[in-house]
Amino acid sequence: MGKLSSTSRRSFIAFVVLALAAAASAQTETAAQASRPTIVFMTDFGTVDDAVPICKGVMLGIAPTARIVDLTHQVTPFNIRDGARFLYGTTPYYPAGTIFVVVIDPTVGSSRKAVIVKSKRGQYFVLPDNGLMTLVEQRDGIVGAREITNSSWMIGSALSSTFHGRDIFSPAGAHLARGDDWTQVGPVVPQLVRLNIEAAKIEDRGIAGEIFATDGPFGNLITNISGDEFRQLGYAPGDSVHVTIGQIDKTFPFVKTFADVPVGQPLMYIDSRGRVGLAVNQGNFSKTFNMLPPLPIFVARKPK
């Protein structure tokens, strides 16, 4: 190999320097992205007005490097149980250190507490103490909870009595994202408010449960009967299942997926979260059968 000219050597050195600088910059950017705190935000505000972006503006004003992920802002208004369900379904997919800011607060401005809760998985929850933590606490356990009383974790000299999402929950979540010590937020809360959520009951004749929600815009009915509980009744895919919903008796095919029945036909299935559900293939079960939760459901044991 021949010797490089002085010009070629200078060009080669410049190329190497630029390549190393680019690599270092990429590594720095990757490290910065990896270290960005994540705030997962859920409300029942909807998106037709400025409430959600106002809250995000408050968060970014305090923690400008935070990454804000929208869980949903379409929770059924005032429905604490739906909020608890969405938290339960979402939290396993986020790492320790994630901050969940949740504003489903039908008694805003009342004596209910605004709290920060730390779970045993190392996640933080900034929300009203109204039962939203029930399902996550049951599954993951909590390290502790504290009431948000430290005014330096809030914004505004006069707190609104109707917009604590802006004035309390958003700034408190952002302080966590900034790295502030959560134990400074206020006094310990010894016990959180819990929702009264009953489990399905297996009986000799079958399983007594509850239809407690619909699945988004599709109108599928969601029950509190787990797939494992249902399988104890002896059914296999392709079997017909007799159920009583409220006072109405119905029979549905138990299938693996929607396309296992013709379009427009009802079905029973195990949903992606492992619960028994009722659906209409490419239709809306709730509207088709005029059924809205909450409703009792009884699933009969498979005949011998």
Backbone bond lengths (Angstrom), bond angles and torsions (degrees), N, CA, C in turn:
res aa  C-N    CA-C-N  psi(-1)  N-CA   C-N-CA  omega(-1)  CA-C   N-CA-C  phi
1 M - - - 1.472 - - 1.516 109.46 -
2 G 1.289 117.49 130.30 1.439 120.59 -176.97 1.513 112.35 -75.19
3 K 1.340 114.36 163.52 1.459 118.77 178.65 1.521 110.62 -73.72
4 L 1.348 115.33 146.16 1.461 120.34 176.46 1.509 109.85 -79.99
5 S 1.318 116.21 144.79 1.450 119.79 173.82 1.520 109.18 -69.72
6 S 1.330 115.82 163.70 1.471 119.06 -179.71 1.531 110.85 -60.38
7 T 1.338 115.75 -36.27 1.472 118.94 178.68 1.517 110.91 -67.04
8 S 1.335 115.95 -42.19 1.461 120.23 179.21 1.521 111.21 -64.52
9 R 1.379 114.65 -39.80 1.467 117.56 178.95 1.515 111.01 -62.53
10 R 1.339 116.27 -42.93 1.465 119.69 179.68 1.519 110.58 -63.10
11 S 1.318 116.99 -40.45 1.461 120.31 179.17 1.524 111.21 -64.97
12 F 1.351 114.61 -41.43 1.467 118.85 179.71 1.526 110.97 -64.52
13 I 1.323 116.73 -43.80 1.471 121.03 179.53 1.532 110.20 -62.47
14 A 1.347 115.28 -42.33 1.465 119.16 179.53 1.525 110.71 -62.55
15 F 1.343 115.34 -40.21 1.467 119.90 178.57 1.529 110.80 -62.01
16 V 1.350 116.31 -45.79 1.471 120.36 -179.89 1.513 110.73 -62.07
17 V 1.328 117.32 -44.04 1.470 121.26 -179.97 1.527 110.63 -60.71
18 L 1.333 116.19 -45.09 1.460 120.05 179.82 1.530 110.98 -64.00
19 A 1.351 116.38 -40.46 1.462 119.86 179.81 1.526 111.09 -64.25
20 L 1.335 116.25 -43.28 1.467 119.70 178.46 1.517 111.02 -64.69
21 A 1.327 116.35 -40.17 1.473 119.85 179.01 1.519 110.85 -63.87
22 A 1.343 116.01 -41.19 1.470 119.63 179.14 1.521 110.70 -64.72
23 A 1.333 116.83 -41.75 1.464 120.48 179.11 1.520 110.74 -63.51
24 A 1.329 116.36 -43.39 1.469 119.84 179.26 1.520 110.93 -63.63
25 S 1.339 115.78 -40.27 1.462 119.94 178.79 1.520 111.30 -63.58
26 A 1.338 116.03 -41.84 1.462 120.14 179.27 1.517 111.09 -64.13
27 Q 1.352 116.10 -40.89 1.464 119.74 178.58 1.519 110.84 -64.33
28 T 1.338 115.77 -40.86 1.466 119.93 178.92 1.520 111.14 -63.60
29 E 1.347 115.33 -43.42 1.462 119.91 179.59 1.525 111.12 -64.38
30 T 1.347 116.47 -41.82 1.458 120.39 178.99 1.520 110.84 -63.08
31 A 1.338 116.55 -43.03 1.464 120.62 179.06 1.523 110.80 -64.07
32 A 1.329 116.11 -39.71 1.473 119.67 179.95 1.521 110.88 -65.07
33 Q 1.346 116.16 -41.57 1.456 119.53 178.74 1.524 111.37 -64.85
34 A 1.341 115.51 -40.00 1.457 119.61 -179.48 1.518 111.63 -65.55
35 S 1.352 116.73 -30.44 1.462 120.25 -176.86 1.523 113.08 -90.00
36 R 1.328 117.53 -2.91 1.462 119.48 -179.39 1.518 110.42 -66.54
37 P 1.311 118.60 129.55 1.463 120.23 177.85 1.525 110.65 -69.35
38 T 1.321 116.36 144.81 1.462 121.40 -179.53 1.516 110.22 -109.64
39 I 1.320 115.51 127.61 1.467 122.33 172.96 1.522 107.23 -111.74
40 V 1.323 117.24 122.53 1.467 122.14 175.36 1.523 106.61 -100.48
41 F 1.329 116.13 123.61 1.464 122.08 -168.47 1.523 110.32 -115.09
42 M 1.331 116.48 127.35 1.468 120.99 178.31 1.526 109.71 -137.63
43 T 1.353 114.98 135.40 1.457 120.78 178.09 1.524 109.82 -146.36
44 D 1.313 115.17 175.94 1.466 121.75 168.97 1.528 109.97 -110.20
45 F 1.346 116.63 23.70 1.465 121.98 -175.59 1.523 113.39 -71.86
46 G 1.333 117.75 -25.26 1.457 119.71 -168.45 1.522 109.81 74.58
47 T 1.332 115.78 -176.20 1.474 120.18 -177.09 1.525 112.76 -127.78
48 V 1.322 117.38 19.22 1.468 119.00 -177.17 1.523 112.51 -87.14
49 D 1.335 117.29 -10.91 1.460 118.17 179.12 1.523 110.06 -130.51
50 D 1.329 116.80 -160.89 1.458 121.02 -170.66 1.518 114.19 -97.40
51 A 1.334 119.34 7.44 1.461 120.84 -173.44 1.534 112.03 -62.03
52 V 1.334 117.39 -47.56 1.466 120.45 -177.70 1.524 111.70 -64.92
53 P 1.348 120.17 -50.21 1.466 118.44 179.19 1.524 113.38 -64.23
54 I 1.330 118.32 -29.38 1.463 119.73 175.27 1.525 109.86 -62.13
55 C 1.336 116.31 -46.79 1.468 120.29 179.67 1.520 111.07 -61.88
56 K 1.332 116.80 -41.44 1.461 119.67 178.36 1.526 111.22 -64.70
57 G 1.320 116.72 -37.70 1.459 120.30 177.20 1.515 111.93 -62.00
58 V 1.337 116.39 -40.27 1.462 120.68 176.57 1.532 109.92 -61.04
59 M 1.329 116.28 -46.17 1.472 120.10 -179.24 1.519 111.51 -60.89
60 L 1.336 116.41 -48.09 1.461 120.04 -176.47 1.523 112.24 -70.53
61 G 1.328 116.82 -25.75 1.459 119.55 175.91 1.517 112.36 -66.60
62 I 1.333 116.38 -29.92 1.464 121.79 -179.84 1.524 111.40 -93.75
63 A 1.326 117.14 -39.13 1.466 122.53 -178.07 1.525 108.50 -128.59
64 P 1.329 117.85 78.55 1.479 120.89 -171.73 1.523 114.58 -64.71
65 T 1.330 118.76 -18.87 1.466 119.72 179.72 1.530 112.15 -91.89
66 A 1.316 117.60 -0.28 1.470 120.13 -176.92 1.524 110.83 -66.26
67 R 1.315 114.55 146.40 1.464 121.81 173.48 1.517 106.34 -104.08
68 I 1.334 117.52 120.80 1.463 122.00 -176.98 1.522 109.30 -104.60
69 V 1.325 115.80 120.96 1.462 122.75 178.96 1.528 108.02 -108.45
70 D 1.317 116.65 127.59 1.468 120.61 177.21 1.521 109.37 -83.17
71 L 1.333 116.72 116.43 1.461 119.70 172.13 1.525 107.91 -72.81
72 T 1.312 117.00 -63.10 1.460 123.42 169.04 1.519 107.82 -167.85
73 H 1.323 115.26 152.66 1.466 120.84 171.85 1.524 109.90 -120.28
74 Q 1.341 115.03 17.27 1.460 121.58 -178.30 1.524 111.90 -112.81
75 V 1.330 117.70 23.64 1.456 119.41 172.97 1.526 108.66 -56.87
76 T 1.325 117.34 138.27 1.460 120.37 176.41 1.516 108.52 -50.66
77 P 1.337 119.03 124.68 1.464 120.73 -174.78 1.529 112.69 -49.62
78 F 1.329 114.60 130.27 1.469 124.93 175.48 1.528 113.03 72.44
79 N 1.340 118.63 5.82 1.461 120.37 -172.79 1.530 110.07 -90.21
80 I 1.328 115.19 90.84 1.463 121.69 -178.43 1.525 110.43 -63.32
81 R 1.319 115.92 -36.46 1.460 119.49 -177.51 1.526 111.41 -64.47
82 D 1.331 117.59 -40.99 1.463 119.97 176.03 1.523 111.01 -63.18
83 G 1.333 116.48 -41.03 1.455 119.79 177.63 1.516 112.05 -60.54
84 A 1.334 116.22 -42.97 1.463 120.46 177.99 1.523 110.69 -62.81
85 R 1.328 115.91 -38.84 1.465 120.59 -179.67 1.528 111.42 -66.39
86 F 1.333 117.17 -42.49 1.461 120.17 -179.80 1.531 111.39 -67.17
87 L 1.330 116.53 -38.60 1.458 119.32 175.78 1.525 110.77 -60.84
88 Y 1.316 115.44 -46.28 1.459 121.74 -179.10 1.532 110.90 -58.21
89 G 1.323 116.56 -40.87 1.448 120.31 -177.81 1.514 114.22 -76.14
90 T 1.332 117.49 -25.64 1.467 121.36 -172.09 1.516 113.78 -94.90
91 T 1.316 117.71 -38.29 1.466 120.58 -170.04 1.530 114.85 -58.30
92 P 1.336 121.00 -31.91 1.472 118.14 -179.00 1.520 114.17 -63.01
93 Y 1.317 117.85 -17.75 1.460 120.78 -175.49 1.528 112.96 -94.26
94 Y 1.323 117.56 5.02 1.462 121.83 179.42 1.529 109.73 -119.76
95 P 1.332 117.11 147.35 1.468 120.31 -175.00 1.523 112.82 -78.81
96 A 1.328 113.85 170.49 1.460 120.36 171.88 1.523 108.98 -56.94
97 G 1.316 115.88 145.38 1.458 120.92 -178.73 1.514 113.83 94.64
98 T 1.336 117.53 -15.72 1.466 120.19 177.47 1.524 109.46 -65.04
99 I 1.330 115.61 142.50 1.460 122.33 -178.94 1.525 108.30 -111.86
100 F 1.318 116.84 122.78 1.459 122.07 177.89 1.527 108.62 -104.08
101 V 1.324 115.54 116.20 1.466 121.00 176.05 1.518 107.06 -104.10
102 V 1.321 116.46 117.87 1.464 122.06 -172.94 1.532 109.21 -126.62
103 V 1.331 115.27 123.90 1.463 119.35 179.35 1.532 109.11 -125.05
104 I 1.309 115.41 86.41 1.468 123.36 169.20 1.510 103.87 -125.39
105 D 1.310 116.47 101.05 1.460 120.72 -156.83 1.529 111.32 -141.41
106 P 1.332 117.37 68.49 1.463 118.98 -175.94 1.524 114.58 -63.42
107 T 1.341 117.86 -18.99 1.466 120.06 179.66 1.527 111.19 -110.56
108 V 1.353 116.54 31.61 1.456 120.92 178.26 1.530 110.44 -51.48
109 G 1.325 115.08 137.74 1.458 120.37 178.64 1.512 113.86 86.81
110 S 1.330 117.45 -5.89 1.470 120.75 179.58 1.526 109.52 -89.65
111 S 1.339 116.04 -162.68 1.460 120.52 -178.39 1.523 113.39 -81.24
112 R 1.338 118.32 -2.04 1.461 119.47 178.06 1.523 109.53 -61.11
113 K 1.323 116.68 147.66 1.455 121.46 -175.86 1.533 111.07 -86.35
114 A 1.310 116.23 147.91 1.458 122.96 165.16 1.518 106.08 -96.77
115 V 1.341 117.72 128.97 1.460 120.15 -170.35 1.527 112.10 -134.65
116 I 1.328 113.96 160.06 1.461 122.61 164.50 1.519 106.71 -116.31
117 V 1.330 115.69 130.46 1.461 122.20 -179.70 1.514 108.04 -121.41
118 K 1.337 116.29 137.38 1.459 120.95 173.67 1.522 108.57 -111.50
119 S 1.324 116.44 125.97 1.464 120.46 179.94 1.519 110.24 -87.47
120 K 1.324 115.91 166.09 1.463 120.36 178.14 1.523 111.87 -71.16
121 R 1.327 117.38 -11.19 1.470 120.87 173.01 1.525 111.24 -84.48
122 G 1.347 116.97 -1.03 1.456 120.83 177.97 1.508 114.38 84.35
123 Q 1.338 117.59 14.00 1.458 121.43 176.61 1.531 110.25 -95.22
124 Y 1.332 115.47 155.07 1.461 121.21 -179.08 1.528 109.66 -114.35
125 F 1.323 115.42 145.38 1.463 121.71 -178.86 1.525 108.41 -130.92
126 V 1.323 115.26 123.04 1.457 121.89 179.65 1.518 106.52 -113.70
127 L 1.339 116.58 111.60 1.465 118.80 -169.17 1.524 111.15 -167.36
128 P 1.318 117.26 167.84 1.461 119.64 173.01 1.519 110.65 -72.34
129 D 1.323 115.95 146.30 1.466 120.54 179.17 1.527 108.61 -85.08
130 N 1.335 114.86 80.05 1.465 119.52 -176.10 1.526 112.99 -134.47
131 G 1.339 116.33 16.07 1.459 120.02 179.30 1.516 114.53 108.81
132 L 1.331 118.07 -6.04 1.464 121.03 -178.24 1.526 112.66 -59.57
133 M 1.333 117.55 -26.93 1.460 121.24 -177.20 1.523 113.20 -87.40
134 T 1.321 118.54 -1.40 1.464 121.62 -169.71 1.519 113.11 -52.53
135 L 1.320 117.96 -55.41 1.461 121.19 -173.52 1.523 112.18 -71.46
136 V 1.327 117.57 -39.27 1.461 120.50 178.17 1.524 110.17 -65.61
137 E 1.320 116.87 -41.44 1.461 120.08 179.12 1.530 111.08 -63.22
138 Q 1.333 116.41 -41.56 1.463 119.71 179.12 1.513 111.74 -61.26
139 R 1.324 117.60 -40.05 1.464 121.29 -176.40 1.527 112.96 -83.33
140 D 1.344 117.31 -47.09 1.464 121.29 -169.96 1.519 113.81 -99.38
141 G 1.336 116.93 -23.51 1.461 119.83 -172.45 1.521 110.62 76.85
142 I 1.322 116.84 162.50 1.460 120.57 179.62 1.527 110.40 -128.84
143 V 1.329 114.56 148.55 1.460 121.82 174.46 1.512 109.76 -78.04
144 G 1.328 115.80 -39.20 1.456 120.54 -178.91 1.503 110.97 174.64
145 A 1.335 114.58 174.75 1.465 121.58 178.89 1.518 108.50 -143.16
146 R 1.325 116.02 146.36 1.461 121.35 178.31 1.520 110.16 -137.00
147 E 1.314 115.29 142.97 1.465 120.44 176.82 1.517 109.91 -78.94
148 I 1.322 116.38 140.18 1.459 121.23 179.11 1.526 108.18 -84.81
149 T 1.336 115.84 100.23 1.465 121.32 178.92 1.523 112.57 -123.51
150 N 1.326 117.50 -14.50 1.456 122.31 -178.81 1.529 109.01 -72.24
151 S 1.321 116.66 112.60 1.470 120.66 -174.10 1.528 112.55 -64.06
152 S 1.330 117.75 -21.40 1.467 119.61 179.36 1.525 111.38 -72.78
153 W 1.333 117.27 -11.56 1.465 121.86 175.22 1.525 111.25 -95.21
154 M 1.317 117.34 6.61 1.465 122.47 179.50 1.521 108.40 -117.76
155 I 1.327 116.31 177.85 1.458 119.39 172.72 1.520 108.66 -127.46
156 G 1.334 115.45 155.02 1.454 120.29 175.61 1.510 111.56 89.40
157 S 1.315 116.42 136.89 1.458 120.50 178.12 1.517 111.62 -75.80
158 A 1.332 116.09 -26.84 1.469 120.81 176.99 1.521 107.74 -126.10
159 L 1.328 116.16 107.00 1.453 120.49 -177.38 1.520 111.00 -66.86
160 S 1.324 115.75 137.42 1.455 119.91 173.29 1.523 109.27 -66.99
161 S 1.316 116.46 145.34 1.471 120.18 177.02 1.525 111.31 -85.85
162 T 1.349 117.38 -3.83 1.466 119.98 -176.01 1.526 113.91 -128.71
163 F 1.340 118.47 -1.07 1.469 119.65 -176.81 1.530 109.94 -134.44
164 H 1.319 115.98 58.57 1.454 120.25 177.96 1.520 111.85 -70.25
165 G 1.340 117.29 -18.24 1.458 119.79 173.48 1.514 110.70 -58.03
166 R 1.306 117.38 -40.98 1.463 122.51 178.36 1.521 112.16 -78.49
167 D 1.331 116.75 -44.69 1.457 121.84 -166.93 1.528 114.44 -87.91
168 I 1.331 117.96 -26.06 1.474 120.63 -175.49 1.528 112.05 -123.37
169 F 1.338 117.89 -57.97 1.464 120.18 -171.06 1.530 112.34 -68.59
170 S 1.325 117.89 -45.92 1.467 119.96 -179.60 1.531 112.38 -63.54
171 P 1.328 119.50 -49.19 1.465 117.60 178.85 1.527 113.09 -65.07
172 A 1.314 117.54 -36.79 1.467 119.17 178.98 1.526 110.72 -63.70
173 G 1.350 116.46 -43.33 1.463 119.33 176.56 1.518 111.77 -61.13
174 A 1.331 117.11 -38.88 1.463 120.90 -179.57 1.526 111.49 -68.85
175 H 1.325 117.92 -35.80 1.469 120.08 176.09 1.527 110.36 -62.35
176 L 1.320 117.11 -39.33 1.460 119.88 175.53 1.531 110.15 -62.19
177 A 1.342 116.29 -45.30 1.462 120.83 -179.60 1.524 111.21 -62.13
178 R 1.311 116.07 -30.56 1.466 120.81 179.14 1.528 112.19 -75.93
179 G 1.340 115.24 -13.68 1.463 119.21 178.29 1.499 114.63 101.86
180 D 1.332 118.64 10.02 1.457 120.80 179.62 1.528 110.76 -69.62
181 D 1.317 116.27 153.43 1.463 123.52 -176.20 1.528 110.06 -75.10
182 W 1.324 116.58 114.76 1.457 120.37 -174.40 1.528 112.84 -65.73
183 T 1.333 117.52 -21.63 1.467 119.24 -179.54 1.528 112.01 -71.71
184 Q 1.342 116.44 -10.04 1.465 120.06 179.12 1.531 113.04 -88.83
185 V 1.323 116.27 -0.13 1.459 119.14 -173.09 1.526 112.66 -75.46
186 G 1.343 116.46 -26.93 1.455 118.99 -178.12 1.514 111.27 162.18
187 P 1.331 116.97 -172.54 1.461 121.35 -173.81 1.525 113.30 -72.73
188 V 1.328 114.29 158.53 1.460 121.35 178.10 1.522 110.29 -64.90
189 V 1.325 115.74 138.71 1.470 122.34 171.72 1.529 106.41 -103.35
190 P 1.328 118.63 112.05 1.470 120.13 -172.33 1.518 114.55 -68.47
191 Q 1.314 117.36 -29.68 1.470 119.91 -179.72 1.512 109.91 -150.74
192 L 1.316 115.63 134.83 1.456 121.12 179.75 1.525 111.00 -85.57
193 V 1.317 115.14 155.98 1.475 120.95 171.93 1.525 108.12 -67.66
194 R 1.323 116.53 137.81 1.463 120.70 -178.80 1.526 110.38 -123.13
195 L 1.318 115.17 141.48 1.459 120.75 173.24 1.526 109.33 -74.69
196 N 1.311 115.60 149.17 1.463 121.14 176.10 1.525 108.01 -89.83
197 I 1.319 116.37 89.27 1.462 121.72 -177.91 1.520 107.64 -110.88
198 E 1.318 115.95 110.76 1.459 120.37 -178.10 1.527 110.85 -85.48
199 A 1.314 115.08 144.18 1.456 120.44 175.98 1.520 109.88 -81.98
200 A 1.337 115.90 158.39 1.459 120.26 173.97 1.533 109.24 -64.46
201 K 1.316 115.71 152.40 1.468 120.81 -177.66 1.531 109.71 -119.64
202 I 1.326 115.91 123.54 1.463 121.12 177.40 1.523 109.27 -86.13
203 E 1.320 115.06 125.88 1.461 121.44 -179.64 1.531 109.00 -120.27
204 D 1.319 115.78 175.41 1.469 119.75 178.46 1.529 111.39 -60.38
205 R 1.338 116.98 -37.15 1.464 120.74 -175.55 1.523 113.02 -86.19
206 G 1.336 117.21 -17.50 1.448 119.66 -177.16 1.514 112.04 160.63
207 I 1.325 117.26 -148.55 1.463 122.50 -178.48 1.525 109.17 -122.78
208 A 1.330 115.60 129.35 1.463 122.20 173.14 1.520 108.39 -98.90
209 G 1.321 116.29 121.63 1.451 120.15 -178.39 1.513 111.81 -139.76
210 E 1.321 114.94 -160.35 1.465 120.83 -177.21 1.518 110.03 -140.39
211 I 1.316 115.78 138.21 1.468 121.73 166.54 1.521 105.82 -88.04
212 F 1.333 116.60 114.61 1.465 118.03 -170.91 1.523 114.10 -116.26
213 A 1.340 118.00 -4.86 1.465 118.67 -178.43 1.515 110.08 -163.30
214 T 1.338 114.75 164.78 1.460 121.12 169.47 1.520 108.36 -110.16
215 D 1.315 116.40 154.91 1.458 122.94 -175.46 1.526 109.59 -92.89
216 G 1.328 115.43 89.23 1.454 121.33 175.17 1.518 112.96 54.78
217 P 1.340 117.23 -141.89 1.461 120.62 -176.09 1.519 114.08 -79.61
218 F 1.331 118.18 -4.55 1.453 120.92 -172.29 1.528 113.46 -85.20
219 G 1.338 116.79 -17.41 1.460 119.53 177.56 1.508 114.75 77.58
220 N 1.341 118.31 12.83 1.459 119.83 173.68 1.522 109.18 -68.25
221 L 1.317 117.36 141.14 1.460 121.12 178.80 1.522 109.60 -92.50
222 I 1.324 116.18 133.67 1.461 122.96 -178.06 1.522 108.89 -107.68
223 T 1.325 116.82 131.43 1.469 120.77 179.74 1.529 110.04 -110.30
224 N 1.325 114.49 168.65 1.467 120.00 175.06 1.525 111.37 -93.79
225 I 1.317 117.57 16.85 1.462 122.53 178.13 1.524 108.92 -93.49
226 S 1.308 116.60 120.83 1.462 119.33 -179.16 1.526 110.75 -77.71
227 G 1.321 114.62 159.08 1.455 119.13 177.30 1.520 112.18 -60.25
228 D 1.337 116.86 -38.25 1.464 120.41 179.40 1.529 111.20 -64.52
229 E 1.333 115.94 -39.98 1.468 118.89 178.04 1.529 110.63 -65.46
230 F 1.329 115.39 -42.79 1.465 119.58 -179.05 1.530 111.24 -61.96
231 R 1.316 116.92 -41.41 1.467 120.32 -177.78 1.527 112.24 -63.24
232 Q 1.326 117.08 -23.04 1.464 120.02 177.42 1.527 112.38 -66.77
233 L 1.324 115.81 -14.06 1.472 119.58 178.98 1.523 111.60 -82.50
234 G 1.333 117.30 -7.26 1.461 120.36 173.79 1.507 116.56 96.27
235 Y 1.328 118.81 5.73 1.462 120.74 -176.09 1.527 111.92 -82.03
236 A 1.327 114.98 151.79 1.460 123.35 172.95 1.523 107.89 -129.74
237 P 1.335 117.58 157.39 1.467 119.50 177.53 1.519 111.70 -52.23
238 G 1.310 115.89 134.59 1.462 122.31 -177.37 1.512 113.29 101.96
239 D 1.349 117.05 -17.00 1.466 120.40 179.15 1.524 110.71 -75.57
240 S 1.330 116.02 154.31 1.466 122.27 172.06 1.521 108.24 -92.44
241 V 1.336 115.92 136.78 1.462 121.55 -175.61 1.520 109.15 -118.87
242 H 1.326 115.37 128.07 1.463 120.49 178.19 1.528 108.76 -92.06
243 V 1.342 115.89 126.48 1.465 120.59 -179.73 1.520 109.45 -131.44
244 T 1.319 114.63 154.40 1.463 122.46 171.35 1.516 107.78 -118.96
245 I 1.334 116.14 119.42 1.461 121.80 179.45 1.519 106.89 -114.00
246 G 1.326 116.05 112.33 1.455 118.81 -170.91 1.512 108.66 63.27
247 Q 1.318 116.74 -117.44 1.460 121.86 178.25 1.526 112.25 -108.47
248 I 1.340 116.77 10.02 1.461 121.26 -173.66 1.526 110.48 -106.11
249 D 1.322 116.85 128.28 1.459 122.60 177.18 1.530 109.76 -94.42
250 K 1.333 115.95 132.90 1.464 121.25 179.47 1.522 109.56 -140.94
251 T 1.321 116.09 159.37 1.457 122.06 172.68 1.524 108.19 -126.91
252 F 1.341 116.39 129.16 1.459 121.51 -177.62 1.524 109.53 -129.73
253 P 1.340 117.39 148.07 1.459 120.06 173.53 1.531 110.13 -74.58
254 F 1.327 116.24 136.10 1.460 121.22 173.49 1.523 107.87 -90.72
255 V 1.341 116.72 119.75 1.462 121.58 -174.84 1.526 110.32 -133.88
256 K 1.344 115.14 169.10 1.459 120.02 179.82 1.522 112.25 -82.00
257 T 1.332 117.18 -34.95 1.454 119.80 -176.11 1.522 109.81 -150.95
258 F 1.324 116.13 165.95 1.462 122.25 -172.41 1.525 112.73 -58.78
259 A 1.333 116.22 -39.90 1.462 120.13 -174.71 1.529 113.30 -72.16
260 D 1.335 116.78 -1.44 1.468 119.52 177.17 1.534 112.12 -75.83
261 V 1.333 117.02 -6.63 1.468 120.73 174.01 1.522 107.95 -125.73
262 P 1.323 119.03 159.56 1.467 120.72 178.58 1.533 111.92 -62.73
263 V 1.311 115.90 156.08 1.462 121.20 176.77 1.530 109.65 -56.61
264 G 1.324 114.97 134.05 1.460 120.61 178.83 1.517 114.33 89.47
265 Q 1.344 117.56 -2.85 1.465 120.93 -178.43 1.531 110.80 -98.48
266 P 1.334 117.76 145.94 1.468 121.27 179.82 1.523 111.68 -79.28
267 L 1.321 115.23 163.73 1.455 120.93 -178.23 1.523 110.40 -159.67
268 M 1.329 114.99 160.71 1.464 122.22 170.56 1.524 107.05 -116.04
269 Y 1.334 117.05 140.47 1.466 121.19 -176.08 1.519 109.69 -152.13
270 I 1.322 116.16 169.92 1.463 122.44 171.38 1.523 107.00 -100.07
271 D 1.333 116.93 120.60 1.460 119.28 -173.49 1.531 111.60 -79.49
272 S 1.328 115.88 179.90 1.461 121.44 -173.35 1.517 112.80 -67.50
273 R 1.321 117.43 -13.61 1.465 121.55 177.55 1.524 111.95 -103.76
274 G 1.340 115.53 9.84 1.457 119.67 173.52 1.507 115.36 82.96
275 R 1.345 117.67 21.71 1.453 121.38 179.44 1.526 110.71 -115.00
276 V 1.316 115.62 153.02 1.461 120.30 176.03 1.520 109.03 -69.62
277 G 1.333 116.09 133.07 1.447 121.28 177.95 1.519 111.35 -132.92
278 L 1.317 115.70 163.44 1.463 123.20 177.12 1.521 107.90 -124.54
279 A 1.320 116.50 132.87 1.461 120.44 -175.67 1.519 110.06 -145.75
280 V 1.317 114.82 168.65 1.461 123.18 169.54 1.519 106.65 -120.08
281 N 1.317 117.98 128.06 1.456 120.83 -179.62 1.531 110.21 -59.76
282 Q 1.330 115.36 116.05 1.465 123.68 -178.42 1.531 111.64 57.53
283 G 1.322 115.49 33.29 1.454 120.88 177.66 1.517 110.51 -143.13
284 N 1.319 115.50 -170.67 1.457 122.42 -176.63 1.528 108.43 -121.31
285 F 1.324 116.75 106.15 1.464 120.99 -176.16 1.523 110.69 -61.74
286 S 1.332 116.75 -45.37 1.461 120.58 -176.36 1.526 111.36 -58.13
287 K 1.342 116.68 -44.20 1.465 120.11 -179.70 1.524 111.70 -75.14
288 T 1.329 116.60 -38.73 1.461 120.14 -178.10 1.521 111.51 -60.37
289 F 1.333 116.25 -41.91 1.463 120.59 -175.96 1.532 112.48 -105.97
290 N 1.333 116.17 5.92 1.470 121.50 177.98 1.528 110.84 53.30
291 M 1.336 115.67 52.91 1.463 121.43 -178.70 1.522 109.90 -125.17
292 L 1.314 115.73 127.16 1.456 121.93 177.57 1.525 109.42 -127.55
293 P 1.337 117.48 137.92 1.464 119.57 177.31 1.531 110.89 -70.88
294 P 1.341 115.64 157.94 1.469 127.77 2.52 1.532 111.38 -84.16
295 L 1.324 115.19 143.97 1.459 121.87 178.06 1.529 109.37 -143.33
296 P 1.324 118.18 141.14 1.461 119.26 173.13 1.527 109.89 -74.69
297 I 1.325 115.99 147.44 1.457 121.12 176.31 1.517 108.61 -136.91
298 F 1.315 115.67 138.58 1.455 121.19 174.92 1.529 108.06 -124.14
299 V 1.341 115.85 124.34 1.457 121.21 179.34 1.522 107.81 -107.13
300 A 1.333 115.83 117.08 1.459 120.38 -176.60 1.523 111.60 -73.30
301 R 1.317 116.01 146.51 1.458 121.86 175.49 1.530 110.24 -64.04
302 K 1.331 117.98 147.25 1.458 120.82 179.62 1.525 110.48 -63.21
303 P 1.340 116.98 130.45 1.461 119.47 179.40 1.535 110.95 -62.67
304 K 1.313 116.06 145.63 1.467 120.50 179.01 1.512 110.21 -84.95
